[in-house]
Each structure stands twice: as C-alpha cells, then as structure tokens.
Amino acid sequence: MKKSIIILIGLLIGFSSQAQQIDYYLDSGYVAEGYDVTAYFNNEAVEGSKSYTTTYDGAKFKFASQVNLDKFKANPSKYVPQYGGYCAYALATNGKKVDADPETFEIRDGKLYMFYNSWGKNTLKNWKKEGPTALRLKADTNWEKVKYKN
C-alpha cells in the first residue's frame, strides 16, 4: 500500500511538471520586450528596469518602479497581455503568433492587446478599422489552438 502511494505521488509530480505552458512573446527575455505592463493601463509605454522584475506563469516581467511591481503582484492576470503579448491582429486574421511592438498597444475592456508595427505596417490601425469586437472573437478562437509552447 505504501509503495502504491509513493508511486502515485511520483506520477502526479511528473504530470504536473510536464503541464503545457502558455507561450509568451519574450523578445529580449521579457514579456512586452521588458516594458512595464502596468504602465500601459495609464496609456503609457514605459520601459521597465532590471531592478524591478518578477516571474509569473514561467515568464519574466520588468517594471519601472516598486509600486508597479507590487501592483502587478497583487493582480497579475489583470496586467498580462492578451495572447501572450503576440500581435492580436495577426492572431485574428491568420491564426499565427507574430511579434508585437511594445509601443503599439490598446487597452480594451480592461485588457491589454499588443500589435505589430514595423516596415510601414501598423496592425493596430487595421484592428480599429476592421472592427475590434469581431477580430477579438477570432483571435480568442485562434489563440486556443496555438497558445501552448511546442
């Protein structure tokens, strides 16, 4: 009986450590390229500091101040970017994970969405023009198919 319990505990530990993890866009090793995800909710794109970092859900985050770090720690799910910080528009339109520009973002319905903006293509403009409500539903559906690391 004791041997069975030990084996069962070992299996449970093994399965929980192999659980799939959400894929975050981690250019430079940090979510949002090291920008402070709490600052976006003040409509600001502010670079974080290595002095104020934390790890959440296996991903590293930087913050501009201890106050912002504490704010994040108190309610991380409020501040984590949707779709792991990948471009919301690309997920909606082609179901692909595409990098996002940390200075191109939108707060909509209390959630942070990030967008690709390079080489003359700003997908936030397309997102707004084509209709965020419908695009968000498509992005949500596509994210469910691609959100885990391979």
Helices and strands as residue ranges (DSSP letters): H 2-17, G 27-29, G 31-34, G 39-42, E 49-56, E 59-63, H 66-74, H 76-79, G 82-85, H 88-94, E 101-108, E 111-115, E 117-118, E 121-122, H 123-130, H 132-146
